Amino acid sequence: MHFLIVSINLPLVKNHEYLLKALADPTRREIFESLRSGPRAVGELAAGMPVSRPAVSQHLKVLKEAGLVRESRQGTRGFYSIDPLGLEPLRTYLESFWGEVLTAFDAAAGKKTGGRDER
């Protein structure tokens, strides 16, 4: 039974780990964050970066493979934008901790008030 649960959740585990690794690189994260304002071409992204245009292209390739960005073509130019669904597996992973965080907060708040409800 335990094996079944692990195997069902394995794609999600792989995906959020891949997203975390993709965003761990500071240059890649800066490229990703610069796409918040909308789609941009590689040259436009590279102009504001301390790395070469080919390096920006490689970072975009990693972000695209992780599902964080998507590419659209206009003639010979490629424009990159954030994929709105790309962060969903990471969000789901982080939200899995939320119940524990709220429980710990509630316990800590109860200790400060001596267990009294001060409403």
Helices and strands as residue ranges (DSSP letters): H 2-24, H 26-34, G 35-37, E 40-41, H 42-47, H 53-65, E 69-74, E 77-82, H 88-95, H 98-112
